[in-house]
Amino acid sequence: MATAFSSDGEAALRRELGPAAAAAAPRGDLDGFYEMGRAAAFVRGGGFRKVALQFPDELLADAAAVAARLEAVTGAEMYVLGDTTYGSCCVDEVAAEHAGAEAVLHYGPACLSPCGKLPVLHIFGRQPLDIGRCAEAFRELYPDRQSPVVVLSDVVYAHAMGELEQQLCPEYPNIVFSRVVCGEPPGPAPPGEVRQFGRQFLVEAPGGLQDCAMFYVGAEGLALTSFMLTWNCCPFSSFDPATGCGRRETLNVNRALMRRLYLVERARDARVVGILVGTLGVAGYLAVLQHLRELLRWAGKRSYTLAVGKPNPAKLANFLEVDIFVLVACTQNSLLDSSDFYRPVVTPYELELACNPAREWTGNYLTDFRDLLPGACAHIELPPAVPAAEAVPDISLITGEMRTARLCDSLAPQLPPSTTLACRDQTRALTEISPAASFLESRSWRGLEQQLGQTPVSKAVQGRRGIAIAYEDEGRKQP
C-alpha cells in the first residue's frame, strides 16, 4: 500500500513505448487479425465520413497501419483513440464525439456492454487457438459423454468456437455453445434462454442452469471471475490457450462471496458514500446514478458523485471524508479488488444489499447495474419507512455498535426545512454543514488560500522548464 501512495510516477513518465513492448497482431496478417474487409464494409454501408478507432494499449502499435489501410479502402477519415478515460473494454463514446466521429470501430477484448449514442462495430482480434488440444482437454475434464456443459469463451477466441463445436457435438449430445451477441437482442428471451454478458445460449437441462457445468476458453481474468460469481451454482473448468492446459477452477467462490458480503456490512456502517463514475458509455449509467442517490438519501447517508477516470489508491486517498465508494462501471470493471485502497469499493448491487431492507441475499450475484433499475428483472422497490420507535434495532457486525435508525417519511415535516443549515453567529448568518465540510475543518492543511489584498503584486517572471520531477535547472543554484 505504501508504494501505491508514495510513488512519484517517474517510471511511468520515463518509460519508452515501442512495437516490441506491445503484444500486437502477427505482422504479416493485419488484414485477417483486424478483419479489414468486415470493417470496411461497415464504414461503407453506413456512409460514415469520420470514424473513431479505439485500441487497447497492447494493440496500439498497429493503430497507424490499420487506420491508413482503412482510409485507403473506404475514403473516410480515421481518428485513433489512443487513451481511454475508463476501461478499454468499454466503448469510449465521449472521446469519439469529441473528435466528431459518426461511428466507432472497437478493437480488442470487450465487455459488450450496450451503447446508446453511436453505431459500434466490435473487432476482437483473431487470437490463435489450438482446436485439437482444447478438445482433448475438454475430454479429460468431462469423461462422461452425457455431461450437460455450457461452453463459454473469451471474445478473442469466439472465431474458433464453430470448429470446436463440430469436434465435440457428435460425442457430447448435451453440450451447449454460447454465442457472442453485440448489442441488445430484440424482444424478451424465450423460456430457457440465457442472455447475459453479451452471451446467448439455450439451456435444456431439467434443472436449468444449476444442473450444468461451465467450460471457459480463455485466460484467467475479470471475465471469468464475473462468470463464476454470477453463476456460482455451476462448477467451472477452463482451458488457457497460452499454456495449452485445462483445469478445474479452484477459486473458492464462496470465499470470494464472503469477502463481498463483508464489504456489504462496511457499506451499512458508512455515513458518507462516494459514487464513482466508472463509465460514460454504458447505456443506463445516468439512471443508475440517480437510483443510487435516491437509495442513499432514503437510507440517511450523504453521497458525493466523483468522476476520477480509472480509480487507483492514490486518487481515492484524496477523499478521506468518504467512508466507502460505490463504482458504477461495466460488468467486468465493477468487481474492483480494493484491498490496496484506503477505503473499500463496492458494486451497486452490494450497496443495494446494504441500504434496501427489502433486498435479501439469495446466493445470486448481480454484476450488471441495469438489472437493479425500475422495470428490470431484479428491481426491488424500497419498503415504506417506519417510525424510529418501531424500527428493529440494527447492530453492526463489525463494530458491535447500534446503527442510527432512520426516521419515517411521516415525521419529515416536523424537521427544519433544511437540516444542513445552521446559525453561524449572532447576526443570524447561515452556513451549510456537511460531512465533507466538517472533515475539512479538522484538517491542518486545507489547500491554497486566496488571501485577497494581502499578497503583494509582482511582475511576471520566467518560470522553470521541464517536468516537475526533473526541471532543466535542477541541481544548479538559482540566481
C-alpha positions in Angstrom: 0.0 0.0 0.0 2.9 2.4 0.8 4.1 2.1 -2.8 0.7 3.0 -4.2 0.5 6.1 -2.2 4.1 7.3 -2.3 5.1 6.6 -6.0 6.1 9.8 -7.8 5.3 8.3 -11.2 8.8 8.7 -12.5 8.8 5.2 -14.0 5.6 5.9 -16.0 6.9 9.2 -17.2 10.3 7.9 -18.4 9.1 4.6 -19.9 9.6 4.3 -23.6 7.0 2.6 -25.7 7.7 0.8 -28.9 6.5 -2.0 -31.1 8.4 -4.6 -29.0 6.5 -3.7 -25.9 3.1 -4.4 -27.3 1.5 -7.9 -27.8 0.3 -6.9 -31.2 -1.1 -8.8 -34.1 1.1 -11.0 -36.3 2.9 -8.5 -38.6 2.1 -10.4 -41.8 -1.6 -10.8 -41.2 -3.1 -7.4 -40.3 -5.9 -8.0 -42.7 -7.0 -11.2 -41.1 -6.4 -10.3 -37.5 -8.2 -7.0 -37.7 -10.9 -8.2 -40.2 -10.3 -5.3 -42.6 -13.0 -6.5 -45.0 -15.7 -6.5 -42.4 -14.6 -3.1 -41.0 -14.5 -1.5 -44.5 -18.0 -2.9 -45.3 -19.3 -1.4 -42.0 -17.9 2.0 -42.8 -19.1 2.0 -46.4 -22.5 0.5 -45.6 -23.2 3.2 -43.0 -21.9 6.0 -45.2 -19.6 7.3 -42.4 -17.2 10.0 -43.2 -15.3 10.1 -39.9 -14.7 7.0 -37.8 -13.0 6.6 -34.4 -10.7 3.6 -34.0 -10.4 2.5 -30.3 -7.4 0.3 -29.5 -6.3 -1.1 -26.1 -2.7 -0.3 -25.1 -1.4 -3.7 -26.2 -2.6 -3.2 -29.8 -1.7 0.5 -30.3 1.5 -0.5 -32.2 -0.7 -1.4 -35.1 -3.1 1.6 -35.0 -1.3 3.7 -37.6 -1.2 0.9 -40.1 -4.8 -0.2 -39.6 -6.0 3.4 -39.9 -4.0 4.0 -43.1 -5.4 0.9 -44.8 -9.0 1.7 -43.8 -8.6 5.3 -45.1 -7.3 4.0 -48.4 -10.1 1.4 -48.8 -13.1 3.5 -47.6 -12.1 7.1 -48.3 -13.3 8.0 -44.8 -11.2 9.9 -42.2 -9.9 7.6 -39.4 -9.3 9.1 -35.9 -7.3 6.9 -33.4 -8.4 7.0 -29.8 -5.0 6.3 -28.1 -6.0 6.6 -24.5 -9.4 5.9 -23.0 -10.7 7.6 -19.8 -12.2 4.4 -18.4 -11.7 0.7 -19.1 -10.5 -0.2 -22.6 -13.1 -2.9 -22.8 -15.9 -0.2 -22.9 -16.6 1.8 -26.0 -15.4 5.4 -25.3 -18.3 7.3 -27.0 -17.4 10.5 -25.3 -13.9 10.7 -26.8 -15.3 9.7 -30.2 -17.9 12.5 -30.0 -15.1 15.0 -29.1 -13.5 14.1 -32.4 -16.7 14.4 -34.3 -16.8 10.7 -35.2 -20.0 9.3 -36.7 -19.2 5.6 -35.7 -16.7 3.6 -33.6 -14.6 0.6 -34.5 -13.7 -1.0 -31.2 -10.7 -3.4 -31.3 -9.6 -6.0 -28.8 -11.3 -7.5 -25.7 -14.7 -6.1 -25.0 -17.3 -6.3 -22.2 -20.0 -6.0 -24.8 -22.0 -3.5 -22.7 -24.7 -1.9 -24.8 -24.1 1.7 -26.0 -26.7 4.3 -26.7 -25.2 7.0 -28.9 -23.0 5.9 -31.8 -23.0 2.9 -34.1 -20.3 0.4 -33.0 -18.6 -2.5 -34.6 -16.6 -4.8 -32.4 -13.5 -6.4 -33.8 -12.0 -8.6 -31.2 -8.9 -9.8 -33.0 -8.5 -13.4 -34.0 -6.2 -14.8 -31.4 -4.9 -18.3 -32.4 -6.4 -21.4 -30.7 -5.2 -25.0 -30.9 -8.6 -26.6 -31.5 -7.3 -30.2 -31.2 -5.6 -29.5 -27.8 -8.7 -27.7 -26.5 -11.0 -30.6 -27.4 -8.6 -33.1 -25.8 -8.5 -31.0 -22.6 -12.3 -31.0 -22.6 -12.5 -34.8 -22.9 -10.1 -35.1 -20.0 -12.2 -32.8 -17.8 -15.5 -34.4 -18.8 -15.1 -38.1 -19.3 -18.9 -38.7 -19.0 -20.2 -38.1 -22.5 -23.7 -37.3 -21.2 -22.5 -34.3 -19.1 -24.5 -31.1 -19.7 -21.9 -28.5 -20.3 -22.1 -24.9 -21.4 -19.0 -23.7 -23.4 -18.1 -20.0 -22.9 -15.1 -18.2 -24.4 -13.2 -15.0 -24.3 -14.3 -12.8 -27.2 -10.9 -13.1 -28.8 -11.4 -16.8 -29.3 -15.1 -16.6 -30.5 -14.0 -17.1 -34.1 -12.8 -20.7 -33.3 -15.9 -21.9 -31.4 -17.6 -23.2 -34.6 -14.8 -25.6 -35.3 -14.6 -26.7 -31.7 -18.4 -27.3 -31.8 -18.0 -29.6 -34.8 -15.5 -31.7 -33.0 -17.3 -32.1 -29.7 -21.0 -32.1 -30.5 -21.0 -35.7 -32.0 -19.5 -37.0 -28.8 -21.4 -34.9 -26.3 -25.2 -34.7 -27.0 -25.8 -32.3 -24.1 -23.2 -29.8 -24.8 -24.3 -26.1 -25.5 -22.1 -23.5 -27.1 -22.8 -19.8 -26.3 -22.9 -17.2 -29.0 -21.3 -13.7 -28.7 -24.0 -11.1 -29.2 -23.1 -7.4 -29.8 -26.0 -5.2 -28.7 -29.3 -5.9 -27.1 -31.2 -8.9 -28.8 -34.7 -7.8 -29.8 -37.7 -8.9 -27.8 -37.9 -10.9 -24.5 -35.8 -14.1 -24.0 -37.8 -17.3 -24.7 -38.0 -19.9 -21.8 -34.6 -21.5 -21.0 -32.6 -18.9 -22.9 -29.9 -17.1 -21.1 -28.8 -13.6 -22.2 -26.0 -12.1 -20.1 -22.5 -10.6 -20.5 -23.0 -10.4 -24.3 -23.5 -14.2 -24.5 -26.6 -16.0 -25.5 -27.4 -19.8 -25.1 -30.3 -22.1 -24.6 -30.4 -24.4 -21.5 -32.5 -27.6 -21.9 -31.3 -29.4 -18.7 -34.3 -30.4 -16.4 -32.9 -28.4 -13.5 -32.0 -25.4 -15.6 -28.6 -23.7 -15.5 -27.7 -25.1 -12.0 -27.5 -28.6 -13.4 -24.9 -27.6 -16.0 -21.2 -27.3 -15.8 -19.3 -24.4 -17.4 -16.2 -24.7 -19.6 -14.4 -21.5 -20.4 -11.9 -21.0 -23.2 -9.6 -18.1 -22.3 -7.1 -16.9 -19.7 -7.9 -16.2 -16.1 -9.2 -12.7 -15.7 -12.1 -10.4 -14.9 -14.4 -12.0 -17.4 -14.0 -15.5 -15.8 -14.3 -14.0 -12.3 -17.6 -12.3 -13.3 -19.0 -15.5 -14.8 -18.1 -17.5 -11.7 -19.6 -15.1 -9.2 -22.8 -14.7 -11.2 -23.3 -18.4 -12.0 -21.8 -19.6 -8.6 -24.1 -22.7 -8.6 -22.2 -24.2 -11.6 -18.8 -25.9 -11.4 -16.3 -24.3 -13.7 -13.4 -25.6 -15.8 -11.2 -23.6 -18.1 -8.7 -24.0 -20.9 -5.9 -21.5 -21.3 -4.8 -21.2 -24.9 -1.5 -19.6 -24.0 -0.3 -22.6 -21.9 -2.4 -25.3 -23.6 -3.6 -26.6 -20.2 -7.1 -27.3 -19.0 -8.0 -27.3 -15.3 -10.9 -27.3 -12.9 -11.2 -23.8 -11.4 -10.1 -23.9 -7.8 -11.1 -20.4 -7.0 -13.1 -20.6 -3.8 -16.3 -18.8 -5.0 -17.9 -18.9 -1.5 -14.8 -17.3 0.0 -14.9 -14.6 -2.6 -18.6 -14.1 -1.9 -17.9 -13.9 1.8 -15.4 -11.1 1.1 -18.1 -9.2 -0.9 -20.6 -9.7 1.9 -18.1 -8.2 4.4 -18.0 -5.2 2.1 -21.8 -5.0 2.3 -21.5 -4.8 6.1 -19.0 -2.0 5.7 -21.4 -0.2 3.5 -24.1 -0.5 6.1 -21.8 1.3 8.6 -20.8 4.1 6.2 -22.2 7.6 6.7 -20.6 9.2 3.6 -20.6 7.3 0.3 -18.7 8.3 -2.8 -20.3 7.4 -6.1 -17.5 6.7 -8.6 -18.5 7.3 -12.2 -16.6 4.4 -13.9 -18.2 4.7 -17.4 -19.7 7.2 -19.7 -20.6 4.8 -22.5 -22.7 2.0 -21.0 -26.4 2.6 -21.6 -28.3 3.4 -18.4 -25.4 4.8 -16.3 -27.2 8.1 -15.7 -30.3 6.2 -14.5 -28.3 4.1 -12.0 -26.5 7.2 -10.7 -29.9 8.8 -9.9 -31.1 5.5 -8.4 -28.1 5.2 -6.1 -28.5 8.8 -4.9 -32.2 8.2 -4.1 -31.3 4.9 -2.3 -28.6 6.6 -0.2 -30.9 9.5 0.6 -33.6 7.1 1.7 -31.0 5.3 3.9 -30.0 8.5 5.6 -26.5 8.6 4.1 -24.7 11.5 2.5 -23.4 10.9 -1.1 -20.9 12.6 -3.4 -20.6 11.9 -7.1 -16.9 11.7 -8.2 -15.6 11.4 -11.8 -12.0 10.4 -11.5 -11.4 8.2 -14.6 -9.7 5.0 -13.8 -9.7 4.7 -10.0 -6.5 3.9 -8.2 -5.4 4.1 -4.5 -3.7 7.5 -4.9 -6.7 9.2 -6.4 -9.3 7.9 -3.9 -7.0 8.7 -1.0 -7.7 12.4 -1.6 -11.3 11.9 -0.3 -10.6 10.9 3.3 -14.1 12.1 4.4 -15.7 9.3 2.3 -16.3 6.0 4.3 -16.9 3.8 1.3 -17.1 4.1 -2.5 -19.5 2.5 -5.0 -18.2 2.0 -8.5 -20.6 2.4 -11.5 -18.9 0.5 -14.3 -19.4 -2.3 -16.8 -19.7 -5.9 -15.7 -16.0 -6.6 -15.9 -14.6 -3.5 -14.3 -17.2 -3.2 -11.4 -15.5 -6.1 -9.4 -12.6 -3.9 -8.3 -10.2 -5.5 -5.8 -9.9 -2.7 -3.2 -7.6 -4.5 -0.8 -4.9 -1.8 -1.5 -7.3 1.1 -1.3 -7.7 3.3 1.8 -11.5 2.8 1.7 -13.4 -0.2 0.3 -15.0 -0.1 -3.2 -18.3 -1.9 -3.6 -20.7 -2.6 -6.6 -24.2 -1.1 -7.0 -25.7 -4.5 -6.1 -23.7 -4.6 -2.8 -24.9 -1.1 -1.9 -28.5 -2.2 -2.5 -28.0 -5.1 -0.2 -26.7 -2.7 2.4 -29.3 0.0 2.1 -32.5 -1.7 0.8 -34.1 -3.8 3.6 -36.4 -5.4 1.1 -33.5 -7.0 -0.8 -32.1 -10.2 0.8 -29.1 -12.2 -0.1 -30.2 -15.2 -2.1 -26.9 -16.6 -3.3 -27.2 -15.0 -6.7 -24.8 -12.2 -7.5 -25.5 -9.4 -10.0 -22.7 -7.5 -11.7 -24.9 -5.7 -14.3 -26.2 -2.5 -12.7 -29.0 -2.3 -15.2 -30.7 -5.3 -13.5 -31.3 -3.0 -10.5 -33.2 -0.3 -12.3 -37.1 0.0 -12.2 -38.6 -2.3 -14.7 -35.6 -4.6 -14.8 -35.6 -8.3 -13.8 -34.0 -7.8 -10.4 -35.5 -4.5 -9.3 -37.0 -4.4 -5.8 -38.9 -1.4 -4.5 -37.9 0.3 -1.3 -40.2 -0.5 1.6 -42.2 2.2 3.3 -40.3 3.8 6.2 -41.3 3.2 9.8 -41.0 5.5 12.8 -37.8 5.2 14.8 -39.7 3.9 17.8 -40.9 0.9 15.8 -37.7 0.2 13.9 -36.0 -3.1 14.6 -32.6 -2.5 16.3 -29.8 -2.7 13.8 -26.4 -3.8 15.2 -23.2 -3.6 13.2 -21.5 -6.9 12.8 -18.1 -5.2 12.5 -18.1 -2.6 15.4 -20.8 -4.2 17.5 -22.5 -0.8 17.9 -26.1 0.1 17.2 -26.6 1.9 13.9 -28.7 5.1 13.8 -32.3 4.4 12.9 -33.9 6.3 10.0 -37.0 8.4 10.6 -40.1 7.6 8.7 -41.4 9.9 6.0 -44.4 11.0 8.1 -42.1 12.7 10.6 -40.2 14.6 7.9 -42.4 17.8 8.0 -41.5 18.2 11.7 -37.8 18.6 10.8 -36.4 22.0 9.9 -36.7 22.9 6.2 -33.0 22.1 5.7 -31.1 20.0 8.2 -27.8 21.1 6.6 -28.2 24.8 7.6 -27.2 26.1 11.0 -26.9 29.5 12.6 -23.2 30.7 12.3 -23.2 33.7 14.6 -25.4 36.3 16.4 -26.1 38.1 13.1 -28.2 35.1 12.0 -25.9 34.4 9.1 -26.4 30.9 7.8 -23.8 28.3 7.0 -24.0 24.9 5.4 -23.0 21.9 7.4 -21.9 18.7 5.5 -19.7 15.7 6.4 -17.1 16.9 3.8 -17.1 20.4 5.2 -16.8 19.2 8.8 -13.9 17.0 7.8 -12.2 19.8 6.0 -12.4 22.0 9.1 -10.5 19.3 11.1 -7.6 19.3 8.6 -4.4 21.2 9.5 -3.8 22.0 5.8 -6.9 23.0 3.7 -5.3 23.8 0.4 -4.3 27.1 -1.2 -5.9 30.2 0.3 -6.6 33.3 -1.9 -5.7 35.9 0.8 -7.1 38.7 -1.4 -5.5 42.0 -0.7 -2.7 40.5 1.5 -0.3 39.3 -1.2 1.9 42.0 -2.9 1.5 42.2 -6.7 4.7 41.4 -8.6 5.7 41.4 -12.3 5.6 38.1 -14.2 9.0 36.3 -14.4 10.2 33.4 -16.4 9.3 30.1 -14.8 11.2 26.8 -14.7 11.3 24.4 -17.7 10.8 20.7 -17.8 8.6 18.3 -15.8 8.0 18.5 -12.1 10.3 15.7 -11.1 13.3 16.8 -13.2 13.4 20.5 -14.1 16.2 21.6 -16.5 17.9 23.7 -13.9 17.6 21.0 -11.2 20.7 20.9 -9.0 22.0 24.3 -10.1 22.0 27.3 -7.9 19.2 29.8 -8.6 20.5 33.4 -9.4 
